[in-house]
Amino acid sequence: MLVSGDVTKFAKFIPKATAAEKESAVTLAVEHKITNTGIVALIKKYCDVDVIEAINVKHQSEEK
């Protein structure tokens, strides 16, 4: 649902997700460079992670 960009499914899943599932969602979003506004907002709300910033930090660390 993250990679396919299905915001509706993700919106139903993430509020009830376990801590491990939330961590996995964040990891996948960063690895796949997901910038879909809806998904990014849901991750920020429920996981307290700024995916755009995390992608930027990962990209910068890979350049060094």
N, C-alpha and C positions, 0 to 999 in steps of 0.2 A: 504494500500500500504506500510505503514511503517512496520507493523508486518509481512506481507508476504514477505517483502524484495524486492518489485518491484521498483528498482532504476529508471527505465525508466519513469514510471508513476509519481514517486515522483519528478523527474527532470523536468517534464513538469508542475507540480503543484506548487512547492515551489517558483519559481521566481515571480509568479503572486499572491501569497497568501497574505491575509490581515495580519495585525499585530497579530490579535487574532488567526488566523490559524497557523501562524508561532509559536506562543507561545504554542499552542496545540500540534504541531508537536514535539517541543522540549520536552514537558512534556511526551508525549507518548514514545518518543525514550528513555528517561531516565527510565520511569516506566517499560518498556519492555526490558531494557538493550540491546538496539539495537547497535551493533558494526559493522554493515555492512559498509565497507570502503566507498562505494559510497554515502550512505545515510549520514554518519557522515560528509563527506566532503561537501555535499550540505547544511547541516544544519550549518556548520561552515561558509560557504560562504554567505548564505542568512539570517541567524539568528544570526551570530556572537556568537555562543555558541559551546564550545568544549564538545560534548556529552560524550566522554570517561571520561573527567575530572568531569563532572557533575554526572555521574554514580558513580565514585570513591568517590566523596564527599558524595553522598547520602548513599552509602554503609558504609562509615566511621561513619556517624552520626547515622546510625541504630545500629552499634555495641556498642555504648556508652550507 
